[in-house]
Amino acid sequence: MYSINETIVALSTPPGEGAIGLIRLSGKEAITIADTIFRGKKLSEQPSHTLHFGKIMSGETIVDEVVVSLYKAPHSYTGEDVVEVSCHGSSYVLQQIIQLCSKNGARMAKAGEFTQRAFLNGKLDLAQAEAVADLIASETSAAHKTAIHNLRGGFSEELKQMREELIKFSALIELELDFSQEDVEFADRTQLYSLIHTLTTTTEHLVHSFQLGNAIKNGVSVAIIGKPNSGKSTLLNTLLNEERAIVSEIAGTTRDTIEEILNINGIQFRLIDTAGIREHSTDIIENIGMQRSKDAMNKADIVVYLFDLKESQKSKVNVQKEAFEKERIKYLLVGNKIDDVDLNKVKKEYDFGHTLFISAKNKENILQLKDVLYNMVAEGQVQQEGSIVTNARHHAALQEVLSSLIGIKNGMDENRPGDLLASDIRRCLYYLGEITGEITTEDKLDYIFSKFCIGK
C-alpha cells in the first residue's frame, strides 16, 4: 500500500505525440505544487471546478501554454485536491512538466493509484473502481453498457441490499445467542427462509451471468474447422466482408491458423480459420497445421464444423457431432455449398440439430449464422436490464455466497442451532463485502489496482 499522504503525479493520456496531453496531480500539496510552476491566477485562491489559462515555467523559461483544471477536496475524483494540466502533446513538454512536479514534491503515481485513492476516500466502492478499468478497456457497446452500469453502482446496489437484509437477521440471531438459556426467538424463521430463497435466486442469476459477462469482456473464440476445401477460408472472408484468407481449389492451402475479430451486436468474436483436417498427409508442414487446428478447436469457446454438402457423408458428420458431445465442446454444424445441391433433400438427410445450411461463396444465410453464434453466447441477456458479472474475482466470491446461502437453507431445514446459522450468515456477509471492498486486505488491493493503467 502506498502512502495516501503523498502527492502523486502521472500522465493520464497515452504516451507519444498528440495534439493534447493531460497531466494529473492529486494530494494535499497538489495545488501548492501547481502554483509553484504555473504563471496565471493563483490557484489556491480560486474556486473549485474552474479552468485557468496560463504558462508552465521552469525558472524564467516558458515550457508551454496550458489550461489548468482545479478540483478541491472532497469534490474530486480521488476525494483529494486534484489539478489537471492540459498541455500540448509533445513528449518533451510532457516530460518537462512531470519533472517540474516531481522536483517540487510530487512522486510518480503507480498503476491505478488515482482510482485506489478514490476507493480509499470513499468516492467509489471496489466493484465500481474495477468498473473504471473495464470502461477504459471496453471495445464494444455491450462491454461499455456493462461497465457503465457497474460504475454507476447498479451491481453494488444489489449487493448492498442483500447485505443489509442479511445483517438484520444476523443481528437478531446473534441476540438470540445472548439469551440462549431462555429459549427465545427474535428472528422470524419464516421470513428468513423467504429471504434466503430470494437471495439464492438473485445470486444464482449473477453467477450464471458470468458466462455472458466473460464473453462481453474478453470476447468469444470461434474455431472454424473442417476438411480441406470445405470452404473455411471463404467463410472467414465472407463473415469479415474482406479478402483476409487465401482461397484456392488446392487442398491444404491454409497451413496455419488465421485469427480475426468480428463484432456481432456488441460482442467480439475471435474467428480462427484453421488448416483443413484430414486423416492422412505426408506433408510435414500440413501436419503441423492440422495439429494447430486441433489445438485451436480444444481451446475455442465455440467450434463451427464446416462440411461440404457435395462431398461429405452423413455418417462421418454424425461421428464428428458425437465426438463434440463426448468432449463437451460447444459446437455448430454448418453445411456449406447449398448452391450446388438440392437443399430440401439435404435438410432431410442432415436432420440432426445444431445444423445450418449456407453458401459461403454466395453469402447465403450468413446473417442467420451470425445470429446463431450471437444467441449461443448471449441467450437474450445483453438487452436485459440488471447486472452482468464480468469480473472473475466477483464470480468466485458469488459462488461462495451461493454456497453459504445453501448452507443457511439446509441449516433451517434441519433445525440447526442459531450459532451454526449465524456462522453461515457471517460467511455470506464476508464474501458479499469482499466484492465491494467493505472487507479486504492491503495485498488484495495492491493486486487489483496494479492491473490499471498509470494515470488512472
N, C-alpha and C positions, 0 to 999 in steps of 0.2 A: 504494500500500500504506500503510495507516495504522499508526502506531506500536503495536506489541504491548505496549509497556511502560506505556502509559497505561491508567488505569481508566475503563471506559465504563459508561454508564447508559442505559436506554431503557424505555419502556412496552412490555410484552410481551403485553398483551391489547388487543383492538380499542379504538380511541378512542371516546369517547361515554359516556353514562350507563349504568351497570350495577351489579349488586349488589357485585361484587368487581373490583378491578383489581390487576394484578401488575406490579411494577417490578423490573427485574433490574439488578444491578451485577456487573461482572466485572473482575478485575485485581488487582495486588498490593496496592492500597490499598482494596479493596472493603470488607473487614471494618473497617478503621480509620475509613473514612468513615461506615459504618453505625453504629459505636459512638458517633460524634460526635453523631448526630441521634436515636439510639434510647435510650429510657429503659426499662430492664429489666435482664436479666442482661448482664454484659459479654461480648460475642460472641467476642472474641479468646481468651477463656478457656474457651469451650465446645467440645465435640467436634463433629466434622463430622457432617453429616446429622442435624441436630436442629432442632426448631421452638421458637420463643420468642415468648411474648406480651408486648407492651409498648406504649409510646406513641412516636410520632414527634413531636419537639419542635422548634419554631422559637424559640430562646431559651427563654422561660418559657411560651410559648403552645403548647397541645396542637393538633397538626394532625390527628391521627387515632389511634385504637387499631388496632394491626396485629398480624399474625403474621409473624415473620421466619424464613425457611428459610436454613440455613447449610450451605455445602458448601466444604470446604477442599481446596486443591490437593494432589495432582493428581486427586482423586476428584470431579470435577465435569464438567458438560457441556463447558465450554471448556478444562478442564485447569488453570484458574486458580482462585483464591479467588472464590467466587460467593455473593452474598447476594440473596435474592429477598424482596421486601416485598409481602405480601398485605394490601391495604387496601380501604376502601370505594371503590366505583366512581365517585365524584363527579369530574367533570372538574377542579374546583377543587382537590380534595385531591390528585389525581394530579399536577397541575401543581406544587403546592407542594412535594411530596416530591421530585420530579425537580429542581426548582430548588435545594432544600437540598443534594442530592447534588452538583449542579454547583458550587454555592458552596463546597463542601468538597473540590473537587479532581477530580471526575469530569467527563468530557466526554460529550456526546451520541453514542451509537453510530450508525454508518452502517448502511445496509441490509445485512443478512446478516453483520454483523461478529462476532456471537457464534459463529455457525457457522464463519466464517472462522478464528476463533481455535481452535476445536475441531480444524479441519483442520491448522492450522499447529503445534498442540501434539500432533499425532499421535493424537487421540481418534477421528478419522474420516478415511478417505481421501476423495478428491474425489468419487468416484462416490457414496459414502454421504452426503456433505454435500449433494449435489444431490438425493438422495432425500428429505432432510428437507423441502426446498421442495415436492417432489412430494407428500409425505404431507400437508402443510398444505393444498395445493390440491386434494387428492383429493375428489371428489364422488360417486364410485360405488364399489361393492365391488371391481370389477376394478382400478380405479386405486389403491385402498387396498392391495389384496393385492400389486400390483406394487411399490409404494413401500416397503412393509414388507419385502418380500424383498430389495430393494436396500439398504435402510437396515441390515438385519441382516448385510449383507456377502455375500449369495448371489452377486450379479453380480461383485463384486470378487474373490471367491474363485476363480471360474472364470478370470478374467484373471490372477490371481496364479499359479495352477497353470500356465497357458500360458507366462507369462514365465519361471518357474523352469525348466521343461523346455527352453525355448529358450536360456536363459542357460548351461545346462550344455554344450550343443553349441556355443554361440558361443565359450565359453572354450576348448574343445578345438580348434576350428578356428583360433582366434587363436594357440593354441600351435603348431599346425602351421606357421603362417606364420613363427614364430621358427626353425623347423627346416626351412625350405623347401629348403635345399640338400641335405638328407639324404633327401628324398623319403619321409617317414613320414606315416602317418595315425593320428591319435589318436581322431578322431570316426568312429564306425561309420556308414557311409553308409546301410546297410540300415535301421538303427534310426532315423536321421534322416529317411529317406524315409517310414517308417511314422509317425513323429511329425508330420511336415508334413501327411500325409494326414488324421490325426486332428484336428489343429488347424484345417485348412481346413474340414473338415466342421462343427466346432463354430462357427467364425466365420461360415460361410455361414448356419447356423441363426440366429445372433444378428442378422446383417444382415437376414435375411428377416423376423425377428420385429418389426422396426421398423414395418412397415405396421400390424400389430395394436397395437403399443405406442403409436403416434401416435394411433390411434383411441381407445384407452383413456384417454390423457392429454388429448386435445383434442376428443374427440367425432367423430361422423361426420355430415357434412351430406348430407341426403337431399332432393332436389328432386322434388316431385310435380308432373308436368306432363301435359298432355293438352289436348284440345279443350274449348271451353266446354260446360258441362253434362255432362261425363263423370263427375262425382262427386268431384272432387278435395277440395273443402271438406268434403263429407260424410265422406270417408275420413279426413281430418285429425281431424275431431271424433270419429270412431269410434276411431281409434288413441289419442287423448288421453282418451277417455271423458268428454268435456265439450263444450259448445257454444262452441267457440272461434271458428269462422269462420261468417259469414253464409251460409246456404244458401237458394237460391230457384230457381225454374224459369226465371228470366230469364237468358239468356246474357250473360256478361260481368259478373256480379255482383261477382266478385273482381277488383279493379282493381290491387291492389298485392300484393307478397309478404307472407305472414304466417309468422313463424318461431316454433316452439315446441319444447321439449325432451321427448323420450320416452326413458325408461330401460328398456333391454331387457337383462336378465341382467347388469347391472353396466356396460353400455356406454351412453353418452349418444348418442342420435341426434337431430340438429337437423333437425326436419321443416320443410320450406319449402313452403307452399301457394302456388302461383303462379297468375297470371291465365291464363285459357284462351287457347291459341294457335290462331288460325285464319288462313286465307290473306289475307283482306282485311277491313278495317274502316275506316269513315270517322270513327270516334270517336277524337279525339286522345288522350284520357285512356286509352282501352283500348289504343291502340297503344303508349303509354308502358309500360303494364302488361305487354304482350306482350314488349316488349324486355327488361324486367327479368326476365321469366320465362326468356328465352333466356340472359341473363347468369347467372342462378341455376343453370341447367342446366349451363352450361360450367364453373362453379366447384364444383359439387357432387361429393362423393365417390361417390355413387350416385344414379342417376336412376330414379325409378319412373314409367314411362309408363302412364298410366291411360286406357283406352279403353272406350267404351260398346258392349257386345256387341250391342245392338239397332241402333245407328246406324253403327258403324264397318265398314269393308271390309277384308278380309284383306290385299289388295294394298297398301293405304295403311299398315297397321300394319307390314307387312313392309318397306316403304320406310323407315319410321322406324327399324326394327330395324337395317337395313343402314347407315343414317346413323350410328347409335350406334357400330356396329362400325368403321366407317370412321374416325370421330373418336376411337376407342379410349376411349369413355365406358363406364364400368361401369353396366349398366342392368338393369332388371327390368320385363318386360311384365306388366301386370295388367289382365285383362278384368273389367269391373265390370257389375253388374246381372244376375247369374245367376238371380235370382228372376223375371226377365221373359223368359227364353229356355229352349230345350231344351239342357241342359248337355252331354249326351252328343254332340249334333250339333255344338255349339260347340267341344268339345275336339278333335273330328276335324278341324274346319275350321282352327283355330289350333293346328296340330300342331308348330310350331317350338318350340325350347327356351326356357328363361328366361321361362316364362309361367305365371301363376297366375290363378285364376278366383275372384272374390269377389262378395259383395254388401255394399257399404259401408253401405247403409241398414239391412240386416237383420243386420249383423255376422257374416256367414258367411265362414269361412276367414280371419278376421283374425288369429287365433293363428298359423296357418300362415304368413301374410305376415310376422309379426314374427319367426318362426323363420328364415325365409329371409333376411331382412335381417341378422339376427344372424350367421348362418353365412356370409354373403357377406363379413363382416369378420373374424370370429373363427376360422373354419376349425377349430374344435375345440381351439384352443391355450390359451384362457383357463384351462381347468381343469387343464392340464398343469403339472407341477412344473418348475421351471427358470426361467431368466432371460428376461425380455422387455424389449427395448430400447425405452425411451420418450423418450430424450434425443437430439436432433438432433446434438449435439456428439459423443456416443458413436457414433452411427451413422456419421458422417463418418470418425471415427478407425478404426472397424472396417472400413470399406471400404478404407482404406489398409493395414490389417493384412492383409486378404484379398489385396490386390494384391501385397504383399510375400511372402506365403506362396506365391502362384502363381509369383512370380519365383524363389523358392528351389527349388521343384519343377522348374521349367523349367531352372534352372541345373544341377541334378543330372542331369537327363535329357540335357543337352548336355555334361556333364563339364567345366563351367566351373571355373576355378581357385578355390582356397579363399578368396582375398581378395575375389572377387566374391560368393561365397556369404556371407561374413562381412558384407559391406556390406548385403545384403538382410536378413540376420538382425538387424543393428543397427537398420535402418529399422523392422522389425516390432516390435522391443522398444521403440523410441521411441514408436510410436503406442499400444501397449498401456499404456505408462507415462503417456502423456498423459491417458488416460481416468481413471486413479486418482490422478493428481496427482504421481506419482513424477518426472515430467518436466513442467515447466510454467513459465510466466513470470508476473511480477507483474501485468502488464497483463491477462493472461487471467484471473487470479484475481479481480482487481477487477471485471471484466466479469461473471463468473459470479455472484459474491456480491451484486452490485448489484441483481440481479433478485429477491432475497429481500425479505421484509418486514422493517421495522425492529423490533428486539426479538428477532430470531431470528438 
